[in-house]
């Protein structure tokens, strides 16, 4: 908790002053005691209170004054607030290994469905962009809230040779820079200013290791300089499985033919494994987190869990009104109890 006007906390000093005046008045009343002829008559007129009930009103009064003093200092609390202006770049691996059938019907189809479900679940929230990467990386859809265009782009994904994870991260940074002035593009020097993270994040979904292009660790450092977090997801199992894509998922860029067939192509078993140490290092460098998904359900869960990490920010909220209201209630309660317990009891004839 912080205070906009911390000097106003000095008003708490009025409490011991009031207490001193109260003690002075109480002692003065003792010196001005009146002699009476009947103690029983006095007792019948005094309020029936215990030692503890006599202390409750003053305690409530002091607590109320304390809350009012804190409220006068304009306290501010840091609370989580949904950020609808966030930007998410989905960088999807479209290398040939995404045809592996260890995830039914193959990794690419499962990834497309999980991404589509995720995009639909974010309607009305952050802007989402699509980057695909194989031997090279490119922006498929700039950050947008047009769910239809994002889904249509996913339907047309095809596989190709290579895996350029680092280049995909740089392409994602440039896409974010186009819509977020606080993020510098890769060709410009980052400002280095600001606290916390940018209102943008990159989700890298891959089933393998970087094979060409920019070193992913260098790309991670570029993202970190711009306060953009990267959340890698390692998708698929380590079990060898046939690699089968249908004709709509094959772009023909494998060269020389020979992979065609009634169901597209089958290149045998997939020997590649996910470079988890590299992906974890990317997450650590940028402040993100690494997730592992061996099947479609785990992939969906990983995607659904991510928005809470980067679309919720902490914002300072003025809580002075709450302290003022609490102080007023306590003071009112103190006065009410004091008047009620100090009312004279009726004398019996």
C-alpha positions in Angstrom: 0.0 0.0 0.0 1.2 3.5 -0.8 -0.1 7.0 0.0 -0.6 10.0 -2.2 -0.5 12.4 0.7 1.7 10.7 3.3 2.0 13.9 5.4 -1.7 13.6 6.2 -0.8 10.7 8.5 0.3 13.3 11.0 -3.4 13.8 11.7 -3.2 10.7 13.8 -1.5 12.8 16.5 -4.9 14.3 17.3 -5.9 11.0 18.9 -3.5 11.3 21.9 -4.5 15.0 22.2 -8.2 14.0 22.5 -7.3 11.3 25.0 -5.4 13.8 27.1 -8.4 16.1 27.1 -10.7 13.3 28.1 -8.4 12.3 31.1 -8.2 16.0 32.2 -12.0 16.3 32.1 -12.5 13.0 34.0 -10.2 14.1 36.8 -11.9 17.5 37.0 -15.2 15.8 37.5 -13.8 13.8 40.4 -12.8 17.1 42.1 -16.3 18.5 41.6 -18.0 15.5 43.2 -21.4 16.2 44.9 -22.3 14.8 48.3 -25.5 12.8 48.4 -27.3 11.2 51.3 -28.2 7.9 49.6 -25.7 5.7 47.8 -28.5 3.4 46.8 -30.2 6.3 44.9 -27.0 7.0 43.0 -26.5 3.4 42.1 -30.0 3.1 40.7 -29.4 6.1 38.4 -26.1 4.9 37.1 -26.0 2.9 33.9 -25.4 -0.8 34.5 -22.1 -1.5 32.7 -19.2 -3.8 33.2 -15.6 -2.7 33.1 -15.2 -4.0 29.5 -18.3 -2.3 28.1 -17.0 1.1 29.4 -13.9 0.6 27.2 -15.6 -0.4 24.0 -16.9 3.1 22.9 -13.5 4.8 23.4 -11.8 1.9 21.6 -14.2 2.2 18.6 -13.8 6.0 18.6 -10.0 5.7 18.5 -10.1 3.1 15.7 -12.5 5.3 13.7 -10.3 8.3 14.0 -7.3 6.2 12.9 -9.1 5.0 9.8 -10.1 8.6 9.0 -6.5 9.7 9.3 -5.3 6.9 7.0 -8.0 7.8 4.5 -6.9 11.5 4.6 -3.5 10.3 3.3 -5.2 8.9 0.2 -4.0 5.2 0.4 -3.7 3.3 -2.8 -3.7 -0.5 -3.2 -2.3 -2.5 -6.0 -5.1 -4.8 -7.4 -5.2 -7.1 -10.4 -7.2 -5.6 -13.3 -8.0 -7.3 -16.7 -6.2 -5.7 -19.6 -8.3 -5.7 -22.7 -5.7 -3.8 -24.7 -3.1 -6.6 -24.5 -1.6 -8.1 -27.6 -0.9 -11.8 -28.1 1.2 -13.2 -30.9 0.7 -16.9 -31.6 3.9 -18.3 -33.3 3.0 -21.7 -34.7 5.5 -24.3 -35.9 4.6 -25.5 -39.4 7.7 -27.7 -39.9 7.3 -31.1 -41.5 7.5 -32.9 -38.1 4.1 -31.3 -37.3 2.7 -34.1 -39.5 3.6 -36.7 -36.8 0.7 -38.8 -35.8 1.7 -39.3 -32.2 -1.1 -36.8 -31.6 -4.3 -37.8 -33.3 -4.9 -37.2 -36.2 -1.5 -35.3 -36.4 0.2 -32.5 -34.5 -0.7 -29.8 -37.0 -4.4 -30.6 -37.0 -4.5 -30.8 -33.2 -2.6 -27.5 -32.9 -4.9 -25.7 -35.4 -8.0 -26.8 -33.4 -6.5 -25.8 -30.0 -5.4 -22.4 -31.4 -8.9 -21.8 -32.9 -10.6 -22.7 -29.7 -8.2 -20.4 -27.8 -8.9 -17.5 -30.2 -12.6 -17.9 -29.9 -12.4 -17.9 -26.1 -10.6 -14.5 -26.2 -13.3 -12.6 -28.1 -13.7 -9.1 -26.7 -10.3 -9.4 -25.0 -6.7 -9.0 -26.3 -5.8 -8.5 -29.9 -4.3 -11.7 -31.4 -1.9 -12.1 -34.3 -0.5 -15.2 -36.1 3.1 -15.9 -37.1 4.0 -19.2 -38.7 7.5 -20.6 -39.0 9.3 -23.5 -40.7 12.5 -22.7 -42.6 11.6 -19.0 -42.4 9.0 -17.1 -40.3 6.4 -14.7 -41.5 3.4 -12.7 -40.2 0.3 -14.4 -41.3 -2.3 -12.2 -39.6 -1.4 -8.9 -37.8 -2.8 -8.4 -34.3 -6.5 -8.0 -34.6 -9.8 -8.7 -32.8 -11.3 -10.1 -36.0 -11.8 -13.7 -34.9 -13.1 -14.8 -38.4 -9.9 -13.8 -40.2 -7.8 -15.6 -37.6 -9.7 -18.8 -37.9 -9.6 -18.7 -41.7 -5.8 -18.3 -41.6 -5.5 -21.3 -39.4 -7.5 -23.4 -41.8 -5.0 -22.8 -44.5 -1.8 -23.7 -42.7 0.6 -26.0 -44.5 3.9 -27.6 -43.6 7.4 -27.0 -44.9 11.1 -27.8 -44.2 13.1 -26.4 -41.3 12.4 -24.8 -37.9 13.3 -21.1 -37.3 12.2 -20.5 -33.7 14.4 -17.4 -33.2 13.2 -15.8 -36.4 9.6 -16.4 -35.4 10.2 -14.5 -32.2 11.7 -11.6 -34.0 8.8 -11.5 -36.5 6.4 -11.5 -33.5 8.2 -8.6 -31.9 7.9 -6.5 -35.1 4.2 -7.4 -35.3 3.7 -6.2 -31.8 5.7 -3.0 -32.5 3.3 -2.1 -35.3 0.4 -1.8 -32.9 2.1 -0.9 -29.6 4.3 2.2 -29.6 5.9 1.2 -26.3 7.6 -1.8 -28.0 10.5 -1.0 -30.4 10.9 -3.0 -33.6 13.9 -5.3 -34.0 15.8 -2.7 -36.1 15.5 0.0 -33.5 17.1 0.5 -30.1 14.8 -0.3 -27.2 14.1 2.6 -24.8 14.7 0.5 -21.8 12.2 2.6 -19.8 9.1 1.6 -17.9 8.6 -0.8 -15.1 7.2 -4.3 -15.3 6.3 -6.0 -18.6 4.8 -4.7 -21.8 1.1 -5.3 -22.5 2.1 -7.9 -25.1 3.3 -11.5 -25.1 4.5 -14.1 -27.5 3.3 -17.7 -27.4 5.7 -20.1 -29.3 4.2 -23.5 -30.1 6.8 -25.9 -31.4 7.5 -29.6 -31.6 11.2 -29.6 -32.2 14.5 -27.6 -32.0 15.8 -24.6 -33.9 17.5 -25.7 -37.1 18.3 -22.5 -38.9 18.1 -18.7 -38.8 18.6 -16.6 -35.7 19.7 -18.2 -32.4 16.5 -18.4 -30.2 18.5 -17.1 -27.2 19.5 -14.0 -29.0 15.9 -13.4 -30.0 14.9 -14.0 -26.4 17.3 -11.3 -25.3 15.8 -8.9 -27.8 12.3 -9.6 -26.4 13.5 -9.2 -22.8 15.0 -5.7 -23.7 11.5 -4.7 -24.9 9.8 -6.2 -21.8 7.9 -8.7 -24.0 7.5 -12.1 -22.3 7.7 -15.3 -24.3 5.7 -18.4 -23.3 7.0 -21.5 -25.2 4.9 -24.6 -25.5 6.6 -27.9 -26.3 4.1 -30.0 -28.2 4.1 -33.7 -29.0 5.6 -36.9 -27.5 9.0 -38.4 -27.8 7.6 -41.6 -29.2 8.4 -42.3 -32.9 5.3 -42.2 -35.0 4.4 -42.0 -38.8 4.4 -38.6 -40.3 1.3 -38.2 -42.3 -0.3 -35.0 -43.7 -3.2 -34.8 -46.1 -2.9 -32.9 -49.4 -4.4 -29.7 -47.9 -1.6 -29.6 -45.3 1.3 -30.1 -47.8 2.7 -27.1 -49.7 4.8 -29.2 -52.1 8.0 -27.4 -51.0 9.9 -30.6 -50.2 11.5 -30.8 -53.6 11.7 -33.6 -56.0 8.3 -35.0 -55.3 8.1 -38.6 -54.1 6.0 -37.8 -51.0 2.6 -37.7 -52.8 -0.1 -40.3 -52.4 -3.8 -40.7 -51.8 -3.4 -39.3 -48.3 -0.8 -36.7 -49.0 2.6 -38.0 -47.8 4.1 -40.4 -45.3 7.8 -39.9 -44.5 8.1 -42.7 -42.0 8.9 -42.2 -38.3 9.6 -38.9 -36.6 12.9 -39.0 -34.8 13.0 -35.4 -33.6 12.6 -34.4 -29.9 11.7 -31.1 -28.3 14.6 -28.9 -27.2 13.2 -28.3 -23.7 16.3 -26.8 -22.2 16.3 -24.1 -24.9 12.6 -23.4 -24.5 12.9 -23.1 -20.8 15.8 -20.7 -21.2 13.7 -18.6 -23.5 11.0 -18.4 -20.9 13.5 -17.6 -18.1 15.2 -14.8 -20.1 12.0 -13.1 -21.0 10.0 -13.6 -17.7 7.6 -16.0 -19.3 7.0 -19.7 -18.5 7.4 -23.0 -20.3 4.6 -25.4 -20.8 4.7 -29.1 -22.0 1.8 -30.7 -23.9 1.9 -34.3 -25.1 -1.7 -34.4 -26.4 -4.5 -32.2 -27.6 -6.1 -31.8 -24.2 -2.9 -30.7 -22.5 -2.2 -28.3 -25.3 -5.7 -26.8 -24.9 -5.2 -26.5 -21.1 -1.8 -24.8 -21.6 -3.3 -22.2 -24.0 -6.3 -21.6 -21.7 -4.0 -21.0 -18.7 -1.8 -18.4 -20.4 -4.0 -15.3 -20.6 -4.1 -14.9 -16.8 -0.3 -14.5 -17.0 -0.2 -11.6 -19.3 -3.7 -10.1 -19.8 -4.1 -9.2 -16.1 -2.0 -6.3 -14.8 -1.7 -4.7 -11.4 -3.2 -1.3 -11.1 -3.2 1.2 -8.2 -6.6 2.0 -6.9 -7.5 4.8 -4.5 -9.0 3.3 -1.3 -9.5 6.5 0.6 -13.3 6.3 0.4 -13.3 2.8 2.0 -11.2 4.0 4.9 -13.3 7.1 5.4 -16.5 5.1 5.4 -15.1 2.6 7.8 -13.9 5.3 10.1 -17.3 7.0 10.0 -19.1 3.8 10.9 -16.8 3.1 13.9 -17.2 6.6 15.3 -21.0 6.4 14.8 -21.0 3.1 16.6 -18.9 4.5 19.4 -21.2 7.4 20.0 -24.4 5.3 19.8 -23.1 2.7 22.3 -21.9 5.5 24.6 -25.3 7.2 24.6 -27.1 3.9 25.0 -25.0 2.6 27.9 -24.9 6.0 29.7 -28.6 6.7 29.6 -30.0 7.1 33.2 -32.0 4.1 34.5 -35.5 5.0 35.6 -35.9 5.5 39.4 -38.3 3.1 41.1 -40.8 4.8 43.4 
